[in-house]
Amino acid sequence: MKATRNAASGSSESPAPSFYAAAAKIYPREISGRFTRIRQRTVVVLLGLFYGVAWLQWNGRQALLFDLPARKFYIFGLTLWPQDFFYMALLMIIAALTLFFVTALAGRLWCGYACPQTVWTEVFIWIERWTEGSSLQRMKLDRSPWTGRKLLRKGGKQLLWLLLAAWTGFTFVGYFNPIRELGSEIGHLTLGGWASFWIVLYSAATYGNAGFMREQVCKYMCPYARFQSAMFDKDTLIISYNDNRGEPRAARRRGSSAAAQGKGDCIDCQLCVQVCPTGIDIRKGLQYECIACAACVDACDDIMVKMGAPGGLIRYTTENAVQGKATHIVRPRMFVYGAILVIGATILGYSLATRTPLILDVIRDRNALYREVHGDHIENAYSLKVINLDSKPHSYRLQVSGLDALEIAAPSGLIDVPAGTVGTVSARLQVPSDLATGVHKITLTLAAADDARIAVREKTRFIGPRP
């Protein structure tokens, strides 16, 4: 093998390959089109929900609040407790199944339109364009020496990035700590240590991921890009370049016929590469870095219109369609994902619709199995924990069954429990001595006095003297 001389050292050894290289900065070019408009509107809607919902009020409290210290999750009119973890777990399963279903059907639409990394990166790029100009102007600015103008533009961008990141961190923590109280604590400089830590951490994560790392998160850090191929098949909707129509690539005059010149429709303008937020060339085929944002589709369609050719050289399609075969939207994996998703959603919806906003925990008094009262009665003592899961207060009536002549000595009246709180009540049950021998299974029933639909039953034991 012929050796290559190293010009710097004069040696005849071949240069060692570089395994580590800094990632080249990507300057995505501005583009307009139907998919770009859809993506921009989606960003506005999602960010509007994120920043706005935290300020909504519901019955005098924050509408959406995950109060970890109090172990309560408020979701508008619904209050979930640790005992309701089943719903949260089922919701996570449904979310994962939805992602699998959408991916198998339409590829990485989540990545291109709704992923938080994509959404915040889009906004950070908007700020960058507003402060530093177009992609060409930004490249020129980065190569130019430091001047007052460059410092002003760069500093303005960083300041706006920091403000947006800080507001994002503040809003995020506001879903776990009442946001109005959080704002008041910041204004009065009384913010606690943990709240400060999480605001700073989430602000730094937003600033770093959306401002600097950007496509690196999608390409190297996100696991979704790695396992998506397991959910793709030849009928999955992807963004693809039509080789049969586009090749061979060559420049030509506007309005001229590509076929007459023996050329493909692609004029090799590189615009599809310049607008790509991850810097890939879609003409090389499907790549895991592609987030299906369709910026290349808008760019190519715009060029095709100018060249007098039909659009769709780069388009949403399927591998089967590219090969001239029929696309099957309804296929076995879609049935499986869809069926599981429908079953899970049905179970969740039914469980929430029939959920009783009341929990009763019965704990026997362990200090004494029983005691004699009034000379001819046996009494058992219990501690009742009444958890009102509803968003309004209730008064509850206690009833007992399972043993003849069993009476409630205490409580004598209704049990009042405010909304979303736990009430602790001491209960005493009595039965005549001649009926109390041995161990008996009994049932305590607790029902709301103002709503017969709210009722729970709990089984326990009544213990008397040995026969």
C-alpha positions in Angstrom: 0.0 0.0 0.0 1.3 3.4 -0.9 2.0 5.6 2.1 0.7 9.2 2.2 3.2 11.8 3.4 2.2 14.0 6.2 2.9 17.5 5.1 3.3 18.9 8.6 5.9 16.4 9.9 7.4 15.1 6.6 6.9 11.5 7.7 5.6 8.9 5.4 3.1 7.5 7.8 -0.6 7.5 7.0 -2.6 10.0 9.2 -4.5 8.4 12.0 -8.3 8.7 11.6 -10.1 11.1 13.9 -12.7 9.4 16.0 -13.8 12.5 17.8 -14.7 15.7 16.1 -16.8 18.7 17.1 -20.3 18.7 15.6 -20.6 21.4 12.9 -23.2 24.0 13.8 -26.4 23.8 11.7 -28.0 26.9 10.4 -31.5 25.8 9.3 -32.7 28.0 6.5 -36.0 29.8 6.6 -38.8 28.2 4.6 -42.5 28.6 4.2 -45.2 26.1 3.2 -48.2 24.2 4.4 -46.2 21.8 6.7 -44.2 24.7 8.2 -47.4 26.6 9.0 -48.9 23.5 10.6 -45.7 23.0 12.7 -45.7 26.7 13.7 -49.4 26.6 14.8 -48.8 23.4 16.7 -45.9 25.1 18.6 -48.1 28.1 19.5 -50.9 25.9 20.7 -48.7 23.5 22.8 -46.7 26.3 24.4 -49.9 28.3 25.0 -51.3 25.3 26.9 -48.1 24.7 28.8 -47.7 28.4 29.9 -51.4 29.1 30.3 -53.0 26.0 32.0 -50.8 26.5 35.1 -52.7 29.8 35.8 -56.2 28.4 35.5 -58.3 28.2 38.6 -60.9 25.6 39.5 -63.2 25.9 42.6 -60.8 28.2 44.3 -57.6 26.2 43.6 -55.2 25.6 40.8 -56.9 23.6 38.1 -53.9 21.3 37.3 -51.6 20.8 40.3 -49.4 17.8 41.3 -49.1 18.6 45.0 -46.4 16.1 46.0 -46.0 17.2 49.7 -49.7 16.8 50.2 -49.8 13.6 48.0 -52.7 14.9 45.9 -53.0 15.4 42.2 -55.6 17.9 41.1 -56.8 17.5 37.5 -59.5 20.1 37.2 -62.5 18.6 39.0 -60.7 15.3 39.7 -58.5 14.7 42.8 -56.2 11.7 42.7 -54.5 10.3 45.8 -51.6 7.8 46.1 -54.3 5.1 46.3 -55.2 6.1 42.8 -51.8 5.3 41.3 -53.5 2.7 39.2 -54.9 5.5 37.0 -51.5 7.2 36.6 -49.9 3.9 35.6 -52.7 3.1 33.1 -52.4 6.6 31.7 -48.7 6.1 31.1 -49.4 2.8 29.4 -52.0 4.4 27.1 -49.6 7.2 26.2 -46.9 4.7 25.3 -49.3 2.6 23.2 -50.5 5.8 21.5 -46.9 6.6 20.6 -46.4 3.1 19.2 -49.7 3.3 17.2 -48.9 6.7 15.7 -45.4 5.7 14.9 -46.4 2.5 13.1 -49.1 4.5 11.2 -47.4 7.9 10.5 -43.7 7.6 11.4 -42.1 10.3 13.6 -44.9 12.8 13.6 -44.5 13.2 17.3 -40.8 14.2 16.9 -41.5 16.7 14.1 -44.5 18.4 15.6 -45.1 17.8 19.3 -41.9 16.7 21.0 -40.8 19.2 23.7 -37.3 19.2 22.3 -38.7 20.2 18.8 -41.2 22.7 20.2 -38.7 24.7 22.4 -36.0 24.5 19.8 -38.3 26.0 17.2 -39.0 29.0 19.6 -35.3 29.4 20.3 -34.6 29.5 16.6 -37.3 32.1 16.1 -35.6 34.3 18.7 -32.2 33.6 17.0 -33.6 34.7 13.6 -35.2 37.8 15.1 -32.0 39.0 16.8 -29.3 37.7 14.3 -31.1 37.5 11.0 -31.4 34.8 8.4 -29.3 31.7 8.2 -26.8 33.4 5.9 -26.6 36.4 8.1 -26.0 34.2 11.2 -23.2 32.4 9.5 -21.6 35.6 8.4 -22.0 37.0 11.9 -20.4 34.0 13.5 -17.4 34.3 11.2 -17.0 38.0 11.7 -14.7 39.5 14.5 -16.2 40.7 17.7 -17.7 44.2 17.4 -20.2 46.2 19.3 -22.9 45.2 16.8 -22.1 41.5 17.1 -22.0 41.8 20.9 -25.4 43.5 20.9 -27.0 40.9 18.7 -25.4 37.9 20.5 -26.1 39.3 23.9 -29.7 40.1 23.0 -30.2 36.6 21.8 -28.7 35.1 25.0 -30.8 37.4 27.2 -34.0 36.4 25.5 -33.1 32.7 25.6 -32.3 33.0 29.4 -35.6 34.8 30.0 -37.6 32.2 28.1 -35.8 29.3 29.8 -36.3 30.9 33.2 -40.0 31.4 32.6 -40.2 27.8 31.4 -38.5 26.5 34.6 -40.8 28.7 36.7 -43.9 27.4 34.9 -42.8 23.8 35.2 -42.3 24.0 39.0 -45.6 25.8 39.1 -47.4 22.6 38.2 -45.9 21.0 41.4 -46.1 24.1 43.7 -49.0 26.5 43.3 -47.8 28.9 40.7 -49.4 32.0 42.2 -47.7 31.3 45.6 -44.5 30.6 43.8 -44.6 33.9 42.0 -45.3 35.7 45.3 -42.4 34.0 47.0 -40.1 35.0 44.1 -41.3 38.6 44.3 -40.7 38.7 48.1 -37.4 36.9 47.9 -38.7 34.1 50.1 -38.4 31.2 47.7 -37.5 27.9 49.3 -34.3 25.9 48.5 -36.0 23.0 46.7 -38.2 25.2 44.5 -35.2 27.3 43.6 -33.2 24.2 42.7 -35.8 22.8 40.4 -36.4 26.1 38.7 -32.7 26.6 38.0 -32.3 23.0 36.9 -35.2 23.0 34.5 -34.3 26.4 33.2 -30.7 25.2 32.5 -32.0 22.1 30.8 -34.2 24.2 28.5 -31.5 26.7 27.8 -28.9 24.0 27.0 -31.1 21.6 25.1 -33.0 24.1 22.9 -30.3 26.7 22.6 -27.1 24.7 22.1 -27.6 21.0 21.8 -30.6 21.0 19.6 -30.3 18.3 17.0 -27.7 16.5 19.1 -30.4 15.6 21.5 -32.5 14.0 18.7 -29.5 12.3 17.1 -27.6 11.0 20.1 -29.5 11.3 23.3 -33.1 10.4 22.5 -33.8 6.7 22.7 -36.9 7.0 20.5 -34.7 7.5 17.4 -33.0 4.2 18.1 -35.9 1.8 18.6 -38.3 3.5 16.1 -37.2 1.1 13.3 -38.8 -1.8 15.3 -42.2 -0.1 14.8 -41.6 0.8 11.1 -42.7 -1.4 8.2 -43.2 -0.8 4.5 -46.6 0.7 5.1 -45.5 3.3 7.6 -45.8 6.9 6.5 -42.3 8.4 6.0 -40.7 11.3 4.2 -39.0 10.0 1.1 -37.2 11.2 -2.0 -38.4 9.8 -5.3 -35.2 8.5 -6.9 -37.0 7.4 -10.1 -38.2 10.8 -10.8 -35.4 12.9 -9.4 -32.3 11.1 -10.8 -30.0 12.0 -12.4 -29.7 15.3 -10.7 -28.6 18.2 -12.8 -29.1 22.0 -13.0 -31.3 23.3 -15.8 -33.1 26.4 -16.9 -36.4 27.3 -15.3 -39.3 26.0 -17.3 -37.2 23.6 -19.3 -38.2 19.9 -19.6 -36.0 17.6 -17.5 -37.1 14.5 -19.5 -36.2 16.1 -22.8 -32.7 16.7 -21.5 -32.3 13.2 -20.1 -32.2 14.6 -16.5 -34.2 14.1 -13.4 -36.5 16.7 -11.8 -34.0 17.3 -8.9 -31.8 20.3 -9.8 -29.4 19.6 -6.9 -30.1 23.0 -5.3 -29.3 21.5 -1.8 -32.3 23.5 -0.3 -33.7 20.3 1.2 -30.4 19.9 3.1 -30.2 23.6 4.1 -33.7 23.7 5.7 -33.2 20.4 7.6 -33.0 21.0 11.4 -30.8 17.9 11.8 -28.6 18.6 8.8 -29.3 15.3 6.8 -29.8 14.8 3.1 -33.1 13.1 2.7 -32.1 12.1 -0.8 -29.8 9.4 0.7 -32.8 7.5 2.0 -34.6 7.1 5.3 -32.2 8.0 8.2 -32.8 7.7 11.9 -31.9 11.4 12.3 -35.0 12.4 10.3 -37.7 13.8 12.6 -40.3 14.0 9.9 -40.8 17.8 10.3 -41.4 18.0 6.5 -39.3 21.2 6.1 -37.6 19.5 3.1 -41.0 18.8 1.6 -42.0 22.5 1.7 -38.6 23.5 0.3 -38.6 21.0 -2.6 -42.3 21.8 -3.5 -41.4 25.5 -3.6 -38.5 24.8 -6.0 -40.6 22.5 -8.2 -43.2 25.2 -8.6 -40.6 27.7 -9.7 -39.1 25.1 -12.2 -42.6 24.4 -13.6 -42.6 20.8 -12.4 -45.2 19.1 -10.2 -44.6 18.9 -6.5 -44.1 15.7 -4.5 -40.5 14.9 -5.4 -40.0 14.8 -1.7 -43.2 13.9 0.1 -44.9 11.9 2.8 -45.3 8.4 1.4 -44.6 4.8 2.3 -41.9 2.4 1.1 -44.5 0.3 -0.7 -45.8 3.4 -2.5 -42.3 4.3 -3.6 -41.8 0.8 -5.0 -45.1 1.0 -6.9 -46.9 -1.3 -4.6 -50.2 -0.9 -2.7 -50.1 0.7 0.7 -52.0 -1.1 3.5 -53.1 1.2 6.3 -55.1 -1.6 7.9 -52.7 -4.3 8.8 -52.1 -6.8 11.7 -49.9 -4.6 13.8 -52.3 -1.7 13.6 -55.1 -4.0 14.8 -53.0 -5.1 17.7 -51.9 -1.6 18.7 -55.4 -0.2 18.2 -57.2 -3.0 20.1 -54.9 -2.7 23.1 -55.2 1.1 23.0 -59.0 0.9 22.9 -59.1 -1.6 25.7 -56.8 0.5 27.9 -58.7 3.7 27.2 -62.0 2.0 27.8 -60.8 0.6 31.2 -59.5 4.0 32.2 -62.6 5.8 31.1 -64.9 3.3 32.9 -62.8 3.3 36.0 -62.9 7.1 36.2 -66.6 7.3 35.4 -67.5 4.8 38.1 -64.9 5.9 40.6 -66.2 6.4 44.1 -64.6 9.6 45.6 -64.4 8.0 49.0 -62.0 5.7 50.8 -62.5 4.0 54.2 -59.7 2.4 56.1 -60.6 0.5 59.2 -58.0 -0.3 61.9 -58.9 -2.3 64.9 -57.7 -1.1 68.4 -54.7 -3.3 69.1 -54.5 -2.4 72.8 -57.5 -4.6 73.7 -59.3 -7.3 71.7 -62.6 -6.4 73.4 -64.0 -5.0 76.7 -67.1 -5.4 78.7 -69.4 -2.4 79.1 -72.6 -1.9 81.0 -72.2 -5.4 82.4 -73.9 -7.2 79.6 -72.3 -5.9 76.4 -69.1 -6.5 74.6 -67.4 -3.6 72.8 -64.8 -3.4 70.1 -62.9 -0.2 69.2 -61.8 0.9 65.7 -60.0 3.8 64.2 -61.6 4.9 60.9 -59.8 7.0 58.3 -62.3 8.6 56.0 -60.7 10.1 52.9 -62.9 12.4 50.9 -61.6 12.3 47.4 -64.3 14.7 46.1 -63.9 18.4 45.3 -66.7 19.3 47.8 -67.3 18.5 51.5 -69.6 15.7 52.5 -71.3 14.4 55.7 -71.2 10.6 55.9 -73.4 8.1 57.8 -71.8 4.9 59.3 -73.7 1.6 59.2 -72.7 -1.9 60.3 -74.0 -5.4 59.4 -73.0 -9.0 59.8 -73.8 -9.7 63.4 -77.3 -9.7 65.1 -78.0 -6.8 67.5 -74.7 -5.1 66.7 -75.0 -1.4 67.4 -72.8 1.7 66.8 -72.0 3.4 70.2 -69.8 6.0 68.5 -69.9 8.1 66.4 -73.4 9.0 67.2 -74.0 11.3 64.3 -72.8 12.2 60.9 -69.1 12.3 60.1 -68.1 15.6 58.4 -65.1 15.6 56.2 -64.0 18.6 54.1 -63.2 18.3 50.4 -59.9 16.6 49.6 -59.0 15.8 53.3 -58.6 12.9 55.6 -60.8 12.6 58.6 -59.9 10.3 61.6 -62.8 9.0 63.6 -62.9 6.7 66.6 -65.7 4.1 66.3 -67.1 1.8 69.0 -69.3 -1.2 68.3 -71.3 -3.0 70.9 -73.3 -6.3 71.0 -75.0 -8.2 73.9 -72.6 -10.6 75.6 -74.7 -13.7 74.7 -74.3 -12.9 71.0 -70.6 -11.9 71.0 -68.8 -15.1 71.7 -66.0 -15.9 69.2 -64.9 -14.0 66.1 -67.4 -12.6 63.7 -66.9 -11.1 60.2 -68.7 -7.8 59.9 -69.1 -5.1 57.3 -68.9 -1.3 57.8 -70.7 0.8 55.3 -70.0 4.5 54.9 -72.4 6.5 52.7 -72.7 10.3 52.0 -75.8 11.7 53.5 -76.3 14.1 50.5 -75.4 11.6 47.7 -76.5 8.0 47.8 -74.1 7.1 45.0 -71.1 7.8 47.2 -70.8 4.7 49.4 -68.0 2.3 50.3 -67.9 -1.0 52.3 -65.1 -2.3 54.3 -64.9 -5.7 56.0 -63.4 -6.3 59.4 -63.8 -8.5 62.5 -65.7 -8.3 65.8 -64.0 -10.2 68.6 -65.8 -11.4 71.7 -64.9 -13.9 74.5 -64.1 -17.4 73.7 -67.1 -19.8 73.8 
